[in-house]
Amino acid sequence: MIICDDMEIKDYFDAKRRIAGIVHKLPLEFSKYFSDMAGANVYLKCENRQKTGSFKVRGAYNKIARLVEKGRPSSVVACSMGNHAQAVAFAATEAGVKSSIVMPTKAPIVKIEATRGYGAEVVLHGDTYSDASDHAREIEAKTGAVFIPGFDDDDVISGAGTVGLEILEDLINVNTIIIPAGGGGILAGVAYAVKHINPQVRIIGVQSEGANALYTSFKSGTLVTSATSTFADGIAVQKPGIRPYEIIRDYVDDIVLVSDDEIADAMIGLLERCKQVVEPSGAASLAAIATGKVNVRGQNVVCIVSGGNLDLEVVARLIERYVAKRKQGGK
């Protein structure tokens, strides 16, 4: 068990206590395939096998549980096309709180049905995420429901950061942790928690080339907004959260970019060689080491596999890619 006297991360240990028994504590899994490829000891933190299919449940449950401690809210509301929607629905139901999730009308039907299955009222509104988000805020104003952010919130960040605490418990001599990044919640949370316990651990974020707002913000030192064009929808965020950016700026060592093709290759490797079903955003961390964009040779490395909610359309595209590469003699 990790013991840390630094009161600055007390909230992270409190979050770990709140989510215990609610979320899975998933053990690290050693990957010989990616270890041989990177010349390192590579371990997977498989949040793709987490409840609701991603790490998002950690932050959502911590946030809602905190609200309950302060006095049970009558209801909560959120906006999401996928992982956050399912996480809030599950967390609210577990806490005995009513939830409404606003999703764009173009959201995949499988994710709409999954969110309803976790107990939320799903409200379909607008063609874009922005339209749905605006409507969620209208519901908040009209009903008094508490809005649950996807990443720009200290309780959500500390909940996500419990992944880092678990990694340090399971691999005390870890050298580098590599983390997919969109809005920055899990990258900020893990970086903050890990650096306060062991500042020597290197923290690297990974973004898609087609959704690089956080990368650009980190490199420029100024929070920026950028358009998104990537099949890694879980990290396709136009503007990072203000709070995550502040933490990332101070505690993250670097952020790198990978292409959609590189992510797809990592997904195939995870599926074929590691027997892991992983969504595009979740495979970004492995793409970073498979391409050598993060040099980890000789190190103990943990790649966070952030989610596994994979659309069947993406599966079909992966199969086509796999068959085409095999015909061409590719690996």
Secondary structure, 3 states (H helix, E strand, C coil): CCCCCCHHHHHHHHHHHHHECCECCCCCEECHHHHHHHCCEEEEEEHHHCHHHECHHHHHHHHHHHHHHHCCCCEEEEECCCHHHHHHHHHHHHHCCEEEEEECCCCCHHHHHHHHHCCCEEEECCCCHHHHHHHHHHHHHHHCCEECCCCCCHHHHHHHHHHHHHHHHHCCCCCEEEEECCCCHHHHHHHHHHHHHCCCCEEEEEEECCCCHHHHHHHHCCCCCCCCCCCCHHHCCCCCCHHHHHHHHHHCCEEEEECHHHHHHHHHHHHHCCCCCCCHHHHHHHHHHHCCCCCCCCCEEEEEECECCCCHHHHHHHHHHHHHHHHCCCC
